[in-house]
Structures are given as structure tokens and as C-alpha cells.
Amino acid sequence: MSLWRIKGGSALEGSLTVQGAKNAVLPILAATILKGCETEFTNCPVLRDVEASLNILRYLGCQVERQEDVIRVDSRPMTGCSIPHELMREMRSSVIFLGAVLARCGEARLSMPGGCELGPRPIDLHLNAMEALGGRVRQEGGEIFCSAPVLRGGSIHLEMPSVGATENAMIAACAAKGETVITNAAREPEITALQGFLRTMGADIEGAGTPVIKVHSFAPADRTGYRIMPDRIAAATMLCACACAGGDVELRGIDPCHTESVTENLEAMGAKVERYSRRLRIRCRERLHGGRTVITQPYPGFPTDAQPLMMAASLKASGTTVFVENIFSERYRQAEELKRLGADIRTEGRVAIVTGVERLRGAPVLAEDLRGGASLILAGLGAEGETIVTDRGHVERGYEGLDKALNALGAQVAKYESDTDPR
């Protein structure tokens, strides 16, 4: 396990470049197997979830190379159509391979995916999308079997704008004969990024960023390349880190529009935010105050992934901040751990009420999921003394060198491996 030791009390000052987006690169890597093709990606973050995706590609027979932030995938040698449990369980988003494998092989056999336990996350929307394209789906125990010798375009209506189901539908539809129309599609920037990559592969696809996406045809390319977009949740993490510790931080290489719901809430709490074409600057020189109610919603609403981060930013804000979590039923798991630092948090169902305290004090805490773990690290930045976060690999699933990035801004964070739980 990893132990994060955070010595609080240091304001953050300086600038950094935001890493490539985890939630963009994962479906794009899956899409490489649509047809035999050589692809090169730049700005790829070094993350556990990315490595898990690369291992799946290798298992399926693809050739994969990595050099720093560049990943090369040759999917021409692909031979497999099944992904074993030991690979699927590494991350929840591994189900994104369903549409790609089915499109390439005419059949797919996967086990149920793993990842953070944030409450029920049924994959019915993914399976319904495959059936709408002519796939036959059956589940036996923990395994999913899907077959479709020929995929045919059709109408796919998603009961909710699921990001993963939208991506699976987009990928599979590229191999379908005829036009596919996806309605109530997710609108996240990562959906637009996937559309951009599919176009480089030869897909005639439009509508990403709106509720209706249309896939018209697919003329596969033999070779292509793509640059991964910056990570808006990593950017939100650094914005909230500055809110926790105080200071003046500039984030480079980010589209300010992608984090607007986060920056608007921080501004409502008293932070000063400056927006430029490809960078953001946040200044938190005074104590923040309770802001507007934070309600998680599909994009362009406030992202559920940023809710634990914003909760950390509100712990010492004067007054009260209310959170309403509409996406995941168990996304307040960080709250009990934050209380160990002295936070005043009350939760009831999907609502959490944070009353700001004058000071936080370091203590041993446990990271139980990716963003919750990050929120504990951020809270430690604003606490007196030392905070020790025990993390069983969650944080490294989504952040590349988080300790180094924070230390570059003046924080005091040390990460090391240990077999002993300090709790």
C-alpha cells in the first residue's frame, strides 16, 4: 500500500501543466481495436488505469509500446475476443472494451468490471446499446457474453446520459452497417475527444457535446495519431488544493470551459479566478466562506468526481456548504475520514452539510476510493501538523505524480510504500 505523509501549513505558489485526461484516454485506447490500425498517442498520463488498459490490449494480442507520455498501439495482430476477470477487475471502465471487441470480432466475453466501490453502477445501458445494434447478450454469473456476426445501425436511447454507455455505443456503431443515432447521450468533453479520435480513424460521426450523436459510416485508416486532452478533474484537484492550503496557482494547458462549474463554486466561496485561453489562475489569500449548494449533475453540471475535492475545500470555510450527490449513492465515504481531521460534516442520504471549522489537525486516515483519497490529501494541506493517508492504490489510478506536482507548488508531501497500516 502507499502512505502519503502531508505536512500542512504551506501555501501553494507557482504554475504547472495539467496531465492528460484519464477519462479521455481509456475509451480512446479501447477504440484502437475497432480495426487493425497503427496509432500513436501523445500527452498520455502514467496511471494505473492506463496501464490496466494497455495490459488488456496486450492480452488481446495487440502490440503496445510506451515512451514517457507517448503510447503506440498496433492492433493488427489482435486475436482474442475475451478478457479475463483478473484484468477486468482492475478498473470499472474496463467495460468500455465491450463495444470495441464486439465490433472487431463479432463476439465478446468479459467478466464484470471492478474499480472504486461508489454504489450500484449497473452496466445495463451498455448491454442495451449492444442489443440495439443487433447484438445478442447473456449474463452468466459474473460473465457477459455478447455476439453479433453483423452489427446494424439503429436508434439507441439512453435512459440516463451515461458517459461509458455513450462511449461504448459510439465505438460499436462505427462497425455497424447503416446510420446509428444515439439520443440522451452524455455531453462531457471526453465524449468530444473520443469523437475526435474516431474521426481520425475514418469514422463519419457528429454531435458529440450535444444530446444527439449520429454515426454515419466508417472508412478505416491504416495509421493515425491523436493528442489526449488535459484532465479537467486533475485541474479541479489543483484548484481545490489551492483553496485548502491558500496561495496563488496557475494551471497551464487547460480549457477553462471544462472546469467552469468548479471555478464558479470556488468564486462563490471567495476565491479569485482568472481565465485565459489555455490557462487558469486561482488566488486564495483570505479565508473562504460557505458558497452555493454543490449539486452533482451530468456535464455541464458539477462533476461527481469533483465533489469530494470541493468538500475538502469547504472544511475551513466560514459558514455552511451543502452538497447534494445525485450520481453515486456512496460518494460520501471520505466524510468520516475527514472528521478525523476535525471537520464538521453531517450526512443524510444524498445530502451532506459541511460547517466550516477554524482549524484542522493532522491524523491518520484511510483512502477508500480515488477522488475520496485525493480529498484527504488536499485536506491535509490545510491541516496543522502531519496527516497520514493510507491508500491501497486508489489515488495512483487517476493522478500522475500528485506528490511531485503539489511539492512543486511548495507543499510538503511524501509518498512511499509500506506493508504497515499506521491506523
C-alpha positions as CSV (number, residue, x, y, z in Angstrom):
1,M,0.0,0.0,0.0
2,S,1.0,3.6,-0.4
3,L,1.3,6.0,2.5
4,W,1.0,9.7,1.9
5,R,2.5,12.0,4.6
6,I,1.3,15.6,4.3
7,K,2.7,18.3,6.5
8,G,0.1,21.1,6.4
9,G,0.6,24.9,6.7
10,S,2.4,25.7,3.4
11,A,0.6,28.0,0.9
12,L,0.8,26.9,-2.7
13,E,2.6,29.2,-5.2
14,G,3.6,28.7,-8.8
15,S,2.4,27.1,-12.0
16,L,2.1,23.7,-13.5
17,T,0.9,21.9,-16.7
18,V,-2.1,19.7,-16.2
19,Q,-1.7,16.0,-17.0
20,G,-3.5,14.2,-19.9
21,A,-7.1,13.1,-19.1
22,K,-7.6,9.6,-17.6
23,N,-11.3,9.6,-18.6
24,A,-10.4,10.5,-22.2
25,V,-7.5,8.1,-22.9
26,L,-9.2,5.0,-21.6
27,P,-12.1,4.8,-24.2
28,I,-9.7,6.0,-26.9
29,L,-7.3,3.1,-26.2
30,A,-10.3,0.7,-26.4
31,A,-11.3,2.2,-29.7
32,T,-7.9,1.3,-31.3
33,I,-9.1,-2.3,-31.8
34,L,-12.1,-1.4,-34.0
35,K,-10.0,-2.3,-37.0
36,G,-6.3,-3.3,-37.5
37,C,-4.5,0.0,-37.3
38,E,-1.3,1.6,-36.0
39,T,-1.9,4.5,-33.7
40,E,0.3,6.9,-31.7
41,F,-0.9,9.0,-28.8
42,T,0.8,11.9,-27.1
43,N,0.1,13.5,-23.7
44,C,-0.8,10.1,-22.1
45,P,-0.7,10.2,-18.3
46,V,1.2,7.5,-16.4
47,L,-1.6,5.9,-14.3
48,R,-2.6,2.6,-13.0
49,D,-5.8,2.6,-15.0
50,V,-4.0,3.4,-18.2
51,E,-1.5,0.5,-17.6
52,A,-4.5,-1.7,-16.9
53,S,-5.9,-0.8,-20.4
54,L,-2.6,-1.4,-22.0
55,N,-2.4,-4.9,-20.4
56,I,-5.9,-5.7,-21.8
57,L,-4.7,-4.7,-25.3
58,R,-1.6,-6.9,-24.9
59,Y,-3.7,-9.8,-23.7
60,L,-5.9,-9.4,-26.8
61,G,-2.8,-9.7,-29.0
62,C,-2.0,-6.0,-29.8
63,Q,1.5,-4.7,-29.8
64,V,1.9,-1.9,-27.3
65,E,4.9,0.4,-26.7
66,R,5.3,3.3,-24.2
67,Q,7.9,6.0,-24.0
68,E,7.1,8.7,-21.4
69,D,3.9,10.3,-22.5
70,V,3.8,8.6,-25.9
71,I,1.9,5.4,-26.4
72,R,1.9,3.4,-29.7
73,V,-0.6,0.6,-30.3
74,D,-0.6,-1.7,-33.3
75,S,-4.0,-3.6,-33.2
76,R,-3.4,-5.5,-36.4
77,P,-2.2,-8.7,-34.6
78,M,-5.2,-8.8,-32.3
79,T,-6.6,-12.4,-32.0
80,G,-8.5,-12.5,-28.7
81,C,-12.2,-11.8,-28.0
82,S,-12.3,-12.4,-24.3
83,I,-10.9,-10.5,-21.3
84,P,-10.3,-12.5,-18.0
85,H,-11.5,-11.4,-14.6
86,E,-8.1,-10.6,-13.3
87,L,-7.7,-7.8,-15.9
88,M,-11.3,-6.6,-15.9
89,R,-11.4,-6.2,-12.1
90,E,-8.5,-3.6,-12.2
91,M,-10.9,-0.8,-13.2
92,R,-14.5,0.0,-13.6
93,S,-14.2,1.5,-17.0
94,S,-12.8,-1.8,-18.5
95,V,-16.4,-2.4,-19.7
96,I,-15.6,0.1,-22.4
97,F,-13.8,-2.7,-24.3
98,L,-17.2,-4.5,-24.8
99,G,-18.2,-2.5,-27.9
100,A,-14.8,-2.5,-29.4
101,V,-14.2,-6.2,-29.1
102,L,-17.7,-7.0,-30.3
103,A,-17.2,-4.7,-33.3
104,R,-13.9,-6.3,-34.2
105,C,-14.6,-10.0,-33.5
106,G,-18.3,-10.4,-33.8
107,E,-18.3,-11.7,-30.2
108,A,-17.1,-10.7,-26.8
109,R,-16.7,-12.4,-23.5
110,L,-15.9,-10.3,-20.5
111,S,-16.3,-10.6,-16.7
112,M,-18.0,-7.9,-14.6
113,P,-15.7,-4.9,-14.2
114,G,-14.0,-3.7,-11.0
115,G,-12.9,-0.3,-9.8
116,C,-14.0,2.0,-6.9
117,E,-17.0,0.9,-4.9
118,L,-19.2,4.0,-5.1
119,G,-22.5,2.3,-5.0
120,P,-24.5,0.4,-7.7
121,R,-23.3,1.1,-11.2
122,P,-25.3,-1.3,-13.4
123,I,-24.0,-1.9,-16.9
124,D,-27.5,-2.4,-18.4
125,L,-27.2,0.7,-20.5
126,H,-24.1,-0.7,-22.2
127,L,-25.7,-4.0,-22.9
128,N,-28.9,-2.4,-24.1
129,A,-26.9,-0.3,-26.6
130,M,-25.2,-3.5,-28.0
131,E,-28.7,-5.1,-28.4
132,A,-30.0,-2.1,-30.2
133,L,-27.2,-2.7,-32.8
134,G,-28.2,-6.3,-33.2
135,G,-26.1,-7.9,-30.5
136,R,-27.2,-10.9,-28.5
137,V,-26.4,-10.6,-24.8
138,R,-26.5,-13.0,-22.0
139,Q,-25.1,-13.0,-18.5
140,E,-24.0,-16.0,-16.5
141,G,-22.8,-15.4,-13.0
142,G,-20.1,-12.8,-13.3
143,E,-19.5,-13.1,-17.0
144,I,-21.0,-11.3,-20.0
145,F,-21.4,-13.0,-23.4
146,C,-22.2,-10.9,-26.5
147,S,-22.4,-11.9,-30.1
148,A,-23.2,-10.2,-33.3
149,P,-21.8,-11.5,-36.6
150,V,-23.1,-8.3,-38.2
151,L,-23.8,-5.1,-36.4
152,R,-26.5,-2.9,-37.9
153,G,-27.2,0.7,-37.3
154,G,-30.2,1.7,-35.2
155,S,-31.6,4.0,-32.6
156,I,-30.1,3.9,-29.2
157,H,-31.8,5.9,-26.4
158,L,-30.0,6.0,-23.1
159,E,-32.3,6.2,-20.1
160,M,-29.7,8.4,-18.5
161,P,-26.7,10.2,-20.1
162,S,-24.1,7.6,-19.0
163,V,-20.6,8.5,-20.2
164,G,-19.4,4.9,-20.5
165,A,-22.5,3.7,-22.3
166,T,-22.4,6.6,-24.7
167,E,-18.7,5.8,-25.5
168,N,-19.5,2.1,-25.9
169,A,-22.3,2.9,-28.3
170,M,-20.2,5.3,-30.3
171,I,-17.4,2.8,-30.7
172,A,-19.6,-0.2,-31.6
173,A,-21.7,1.9,-34.0
174,C,-18.6,2.6,-36.1
175,A,-18.6,-1.0,-37.2
176,A,-22.4,-1.1,-37.8
177,K,-23.9,-1.1,-41.3
178,G,-26.1,1.9,-41.7
179,E,-26.6,5.0,-39.6
180,T,-26.8,4.9,-35.8
181,V,-28.5,7.7,-33.8
182,I,-27.7,7.9,-30.0
183,T,-30.1,10.1,-28.0
184,N,-29.8,11.4,-24.5
185,A,-26.1,11.0,-25.0
186,A,-23.6,12.2,-22.4
187,R,-22.1,15.6,-23.2
188,E,-18.8,15.5,-21.4
189,P,-15.6,16.9,-23.1
190,E,-14.2,13.3,-23.1
191,I,-17.1,12.3,-25.4
192,T,-16.0,15.1,-27.8
193,A,-12.4,13.8,-27.5
194,L,-13.5,10.3,-28.4
195,Q,-15.4,11.6,-31.4
196,G,-12.2,13.4,-32.5
197,F,-10.2,10.2,-32.4
198,L,-12.8,8.2,-34.1
199,R,-12.8,10.7,-37.0
200,T,-9.0,10.3,-37.3
201,M,-9.7,6.5,-37.7
202,G,-12.1,7.2,-40.5
203,A,-15.5,7.5,-38.8
204,D,-18.2,9.8,-40.1
205,I,-19.6,10.9,-36.7
206,E,-21.1,14.1,-35.4
207,G,-22.9,15.6,-32.5
208,A,-20.5,14.9,-29.6
209,G,-21.1,17.6,-26.9
210,T,-24.9,17.5,-27.6
211,P,-27.6,15.1,-26.6
212,V,-27.8,13.5,-30.1
213,I,-24.8,11.8,-31.7
214,K,-25.0,10.3,-35.2
215,V,-22.6,7.7,-36.7
216,H,-23.0,7.6,-40.4
217,S,-20.2,5.4,-41.8
218,F,-16.6,4.2,-41.2
219,A,-13.7,4.1,-43.7
220,P,-10.9,2.7,-41.5
221,A,-7.4,4.3,-41.7
222,D,-4.3,2.2,-41.6
223,R,-2.4,4.7,-39.4
224,T,-3.3,7.6,-37.2
225,G,-2.3,9.7,-34.2
226,Y,-4.0,11.8,-31.5
227,R,-3.2,14.1,-28.6
228,I,-5.0,13.4,-25.4
229,M,-6.9,16.3,-23.9
230,P,-5.9,17.8,-20.5
231,D,-7.6,16.3,-17.4
232,R,-10.3,18.5,-16.1
233,I,-10.6,16.6,-12.8
234,A,-6.9,16.8,-12.2
235,A,-7.2,20.5,-12.8
236,A,-10.1,20.7,-10.4
237,T,-7.9,18.9,-7.8
238,M,-5.2,21.6,-8.1
239,L,-7.8,24.3,-7.9
240,C,-9.3,22.8,-4.7
241,A,-5.8,22.2,-3.3
242,C,-5.1,25.9,-3.5
243,A,-8.5,26.6,-1.8
244,C,-7.4,24.2,1.0
245,A,-3.9,25.5,1.5
246,G,-4.2,29.1,0.3
247,G,-1.9,30.6,-2.2
248,D,-1.7,31.6,-5.9
249,V,-1.6,28.9,-8.5
250,E,-1.6,28.9,-12.3
251,L,-2.7,25.9,-14.3
252,R,-1.4,25.7,-17.9
253,G,-2.7,23.6,-20.8
254,I,-6.3,23.5,-19.7
255,D,-9.5,24.7,-21.3
256,P,-11.2,26.9,-18.6
257,C,-14.6,26.0,-20.0
258,H,-14.1,22.4,-18.9
259,T,-13.8,23.4,-15.2
260,E,-16.3,26.2,-15.2
261,S,-18.7,24.6,-12.7
262,V,-15.9,24.1,-10.3
263,T,-14.4,27.6,-10.6
264,E,-17.8,29.2,-10.3
265,N,-18.3,27.4,-7.0
266,L,-14.9,28.4,-5.8
267,E,-15.6,32.0,-6.8
268,A,-18.8,31.9,-4.8
269,M,-16.7,30.9,-1.8
270,G,-14.4,34.0,-2.2
271,A,-11.6,32.6,-4.4
272,K,-10.3,34.9,-7.2
273,V,-10.1,33.1,-10.6
274,E,-8.7,34.5,-13.8
275,R,-9.4,32.7,-17.1
276,Y,-7.3,32.8,-20.2
277,S,-7.4,30.8,-23.5
278,R,-5.4,27.9,-22.3
279,R,-4.7,28.5,-18.6
280,L,-6.3,29.4,-15.3
281,R,-5.1,31.3,-12.2
282,I,-6.6,30.9,-8.8
283,R,-5.8,33.1,-5.7
284,C,-6.9,32.2,-2.2
285,R,-5.4,34.8,0.2
286,E,-8.2,35.1,2.7
287,R,-10.3,32.5,4.5
288,L,-13.1,31.3,2.2
289,H,-16.8,31.3,3.1
290,G,-19.6,28.9,2.5
291,G,-20.8,29.1,-1.1
292,R,-23.7,27.9,-3.2
293,T,-25.1,24.4,-2.8
294,V,-23.0,21.9,-4.7
295,I,-25.3,19.7,-6.7
296,T,-23.6,16.9,-8.8
297,Q,-25.1,16.5,-12.3
298,P,-24.1,15.3,-15.7
299,Y,-21.9,17.7,-17.7
300,P,-22.1,20.7,-17.9
301,G,-23.3,20.4,-14.3
302,F,-21.0,20.0,-11.4
303,P,-19.0,16.7,-11.8
304,T,-19.4,14.0,-9.2
305,D,-15.6,13.3,-9.4
306,A,-15.0,16.8,-8.1
307,Q,-17.5,16.6,-5.2
308,P,-15.0,15.1,-2.7
309,L,-12.4,17.7,-3.7
310,M,-14.8,20.6,-3.2
311,M,-15.8,19.1,0.2
312,A,-12.2,19.3,1.2
313,A,-12.0,22.9,0.1
314,S,-15.1,23.8,2.2
315,L,-13.9,22.3,5.5
316,K,-12.4,25.6,6.9
317,A,-14.7,28.0,5.0
318,S,-16.8,30.1,7.3
319,G,-20.4,29.3,7.4
320,T,-22.1,26.3,5.8
321,T,-21.8,24.5,2.5
322,V,-24.4,22.0,1.3
323,F,-23.7,19.1,-1.0
324,V,-26.3,17.0,-2.9
325,E,-24.8,13.9,-4.6
326,N,-27.1,12.8,-7.5
327,I,-24.8,10.4,-9.3
328,F,-23.4,7.8,-6.9
329,S,-25.1,6.7,-3.7
330,E,-21.9,6.0,-1.7
331,R,-19.8,9.0,-2.7
332,Y,-19.5,10.5,0.8
333,R,-17.2,7.8,2.0
334,Q,-14.5,10.4,2.6
335,A,-16.7,12.3,5.1
336,E,-16.0,10.0,8.1
337,E,-12.2,10.2,7.4
338,L,-12.3,14.0,7.1
339,K,-14.0,14.1,10.5
340,R,-10.8,12.6,11.9
341,L,-9.1,15.8,11.0
342,G,-11.7,17.8,12.9
343,A,-14.1,18.5,10.1
344,D,-17.8,19.2,10.9
345,I,-19.8,17.1,8.4
346,R,-23.3,15.7,8.7
347,T,-24.6,13.3,6.0
348,E,-28.1,12.0,5.4
349,G,-28.7,10.0,2.3
350,R,-27.6,12.1,-0.7
351,V,-27.1,15.3,1.3
352,A,-24.0,16.4,3.2
353,I,-23.8,19.6,5.3
354,V,-20.3,21.0,6.0
355,T,-19.9,23.6,8.7
356,G,-16.5,25.3,8.4
357,V,-14.1,25.0,11.4
358,E,-11.3,27.3,12.4
359,R,-8.6,24.7,12.1
360,L,-8.0,21.1,11.1
361,R,-5.5,18.8,12.8
362,G,-3.5,16.1,11.1
363,A,-4.4,12.5,11.8
364,P,-4.1,9.0,10.2
365,V,-6.9,8.5,7.6
366,L,-7.8,5.8,5.0
367,A,-8.5,6.4,1.3
368,E,-11.3,4.2,0.2
369,D,-11.7,5.4,-3.4
370,L,-9.8,7.5,-6.0
371,R,-11.3,11.0,-5.5
372,G,-12.0,10.5,-1.8
373,G,-8.3,9.7,-1.4
374,A,-7.3,12.9,-3.2
375,S,-9.7,14.9,-0.9
376,L,-7.9,13.6,2.2
377,I,-4.6,14.6,0.8
378,L,-6.0,18.1,0.0
379,A,-7.5,18.4,3.5
380,G,-4.1,17.5,4.9
381,L,-2.6,20.5,3.1
382,G,-4.8,22.8,5.2
383,A,-4.4,20.9,8.5
384,E,-2.0,21.6,11.3
385,G,0.7,19.0,11.8
386,E,1.0,15.8,9.9
387,T,-1.7,13.8,8.1
388,I,-1.0,10.3,7.0
389,V,-3.2,8.9,4.2
390,T,-3.2,5.1,3.8
391,D,-4.0,4.3,0.2
392,R,-4.4,0.8,-1.3
393,G,-3.6,2.1,-4.8
394,H,-6.6,4.2,-5.4
395,V,-5.0,7.6,-5.9
396,E,-2.5,6.4,-8.5
397,R,-5.3,5.2,-10.7
398,G,-6.1,8.8,-11.5
399,Y,-3.1,11.0,-10.8
400,E,0.3,11.1,-12.3
401,G,2.9,12.2,-9.7
402,L,0.4,14.0,-7.5
403,D,3.0,14.4,-4.7
404,K,5.6,15.9,-7.1
405,A,3.0,18.3,-8.6
406,L,2.0,19.5,-5.1
407,N,5.6,19.8,-3.9
408,A,6.5,21.8,-7.0
409,L,4.0,24.4,-5.7
410,G,5.5,24.4,-2.2
411,A,3.6,21.7,-0.4
412,Q,5.2,19.1,1.8
413,V,4.0,15.8,0.6
414,A,5.9,12.5,0.8
415,K,4.7,9.2,-0.7
416,Y,6.2,5.8,0.0
417,E,5.3,2.1,0.0
418,S,4.7,0.3,3.3
419,D,3.3,-3.0,4.5
420,T,2.2,-1.5,7.7
421,D,-1.1,0.4,8.2
422,P,-0.4,3.3,10.6
423,R,-4.0,3.3,11.6
